[in-house]
């Protein structure tokens, strides 16, 4: 019985397409096609319908019994197409790089633990970081699942127009928090207020950097 690497080589040869031309048509690198044909890797499910069309065969013939389920391949290709359309219509797809949790605490993942959740923002080319709100400690202003955007690095101290606004601040003890910044009792000092009345203010806050909230999107987005 013909295995899938042999079948892929045969179908490509029948259309007289080079590996480079196949790769270009699919928007992938040339070596990827070579890897398929020696059995080191398989085409992803979402690429199979396009590959079948390129080789001028049915998806069932391309898949055989060992390359993938045709129904799953069509569904995967459809999902990729929808995501691509959403990106074009609605905005930029970007990763969620951290969260805001209990007691206004902000956590930004390090690269080793970076989660793969992605969201589509309703605008293009946002240069900042996106955080997800967790828990209910900041109700009603911030609800679980909502998105917040900030740009880093922040300022060393608040500007006048930041006063009274919500910000993310990194403190001298390396803690990051989401607070409302207001002027302190003494000149050039600042107080950080929580949206949760149960969390005490931070007076004369030892701020290392501070960044305003660029946007606040509902969970349904």
N, C-alpha and C positions, 0 to 999 in steps of 0.2 A: 504493500500500500504506500502511496506517495505521502511523504510527510510535509509539514507546512513550509519549511525552508526550501525544499525542492519545488514545491508548488509555486512559491513566490518567484523563484528564479525562472521557472518555465513560463509563467504568465507574463513576466516582464520581457523575456526574450521574444515572446510571441508578438508583442506590440513594438518590438525593436526600439525600446526606450533604454537609455543608459541609466545607471544608478543615479548619476548627477541630475539628469532630467526629471526622474521620479521625485528625487528629494526636493528639487526646485518647485515642482508642481504642488508638493505637499507642504512647502514652507519649512522644511527640516534640513539637517546637514546630510551631506552625501554619505559619510560613514555610517549613518543610521540604517540606510537601506542595505549596505553591505553586511551589517551586523544581523539584520533580519535573515538574509539569504544564507548565512552560515549557521543560523540557529542560536546565536548568542543572546538575542533579544527578540521580542515580538513587537509588532506595531501596536500602539495603544488602541483600545476599542473604538475611540472616537474617530480614528483615522481610517478605519477599515472601509466604510462606505465610499469615501473619496478614492481610496486605493482600488476598490472594485470598479468604480467608474473609469478610472485612469486605465485599468487593464482591460476594460470593455467586457467584463464578465459580471454575473450576478453576485450579490453579496454572499449568497449561500455557497456558490462555487468557490469563491475566494476563501471563505472560512473553513469549509470542509467540516471535519469533526474535531479538529485539534487547534484551530487558531482563535476561536471565540464564537460566542453565540450571536447570530445575526440580529436578533431582536435587541439584545443588549447593546450591540454596536450602533444600531440606528438610534437608540435612546441616548447613548453617550454623545453621539455626534450632534443630536438635536440640542442637548443641554449645553454643549460648548458653543453652538451657534447662538443660542439665547443669551448666554453670558456675554458673548462678543457684541451682540446687538444692544444689550443693556449698557455696556461700556460706552458705546457710541452715542446712545440716546441720553443717558442719565448722567454720566460723568466718569470719574476715575475710580478704578478698582485699587484698593490699597489694603495693607495689613493692619489689623488691630495689634498694637505693640505693648499694651498694658491695660491696667484697670484702675478704677477708683473704688475703694472698698470701705470698710467700717472705719469710723473716726476720721473720715476725709482722707485716709491714707492713699497715696498713689504708688503703684508699682509698675515699673517699666521692665519688661522681660529682658534678660541678657540674651545674647545670640544663641547660646546653647539651649535655652529653654523657650525660644521664640515660638509661640503658637501660630498655627497656619490659618486662623480665621481671617477671611477677607470680606470687605464691605465695599459697596459702590457709593461714593460720595456724589452729591448732586451738583458738583462743579468739577472743573478740570484742573489737573496739575497742582493739587494742594501740596505744599512743600513741608508740611509739619507732621506731627505724630497724632495718631488716633487712639483714644482710650475708651474702654467700655465700662459703664457704671455697673457695679455689682452690689447687691443687697439693697436694703431699704432705709439705711441710716440717714440719708440726705433727702428723704421725702419732705415736702412735696416738690422741691425745686428740681431735684434730679431723681429720676425713676430708674429702676433696674432695667438694664439692657440698652439704655440710651448711649449715644456716642458723643464724645468731647474731643475737640481738636486743639492742640497747642503747637507752637513752633519753638524749637530748641536750636542753639542755646538761648536762654532767656536773658533778660537784663540783670545787672548786678543789684539794682534797686528799682523800686516802682517809679514810673513816671506819674506826673500829676493826673493825667487822664485815666490811669489805672485805679485811682482811689475810688472806693465804693464798688469796684468791679470784682468778679470772681477770677481767680488766678490759680495757677499751679506754682508752688514755691518749693525750692530745695533749701533745707535748713542746714545749719552748721554741723548738726549731728548726722547728716546724710539722709534724714527722713524727707520724703516728698509728700506734700499735702495739697488738697484743693480747698481754698479758703477765699473769703472776701477780705481784701486788703483795705485798711483805713489808716489815716494818720494817727501816730502815737501821741502820748501826752507830752513828750519832749520833742524838740526840733530834730528832724532827720531820723525819727524813729517811726516804726510802723507796728500796727496790731493786726493779727490775722484772726478773723472771726469765722466760726463754723456756721453752716446753714442748719446744723443740728443743735438746738439749745442745750442739749445734754453734754455737749463737748465744750470745755472751757476755752476762752480766747488765749491766743499766744501773744503776750505783751512784749514789746521791744524785740520782736522776732529777729533772730540771727539769720538773715536771709543770705544765701550764697548766690542764688539766681531766682528770677521770678518771671513767669510767662503768662500773658493774658489768655483767657479762653477765646479762641477764634470762632468756634461754633459749638452748638449744642443741638443734636439731632434726636428725634424721638426713636424709640425702639422699632416702630413700624417701618422706619426708613430702611 
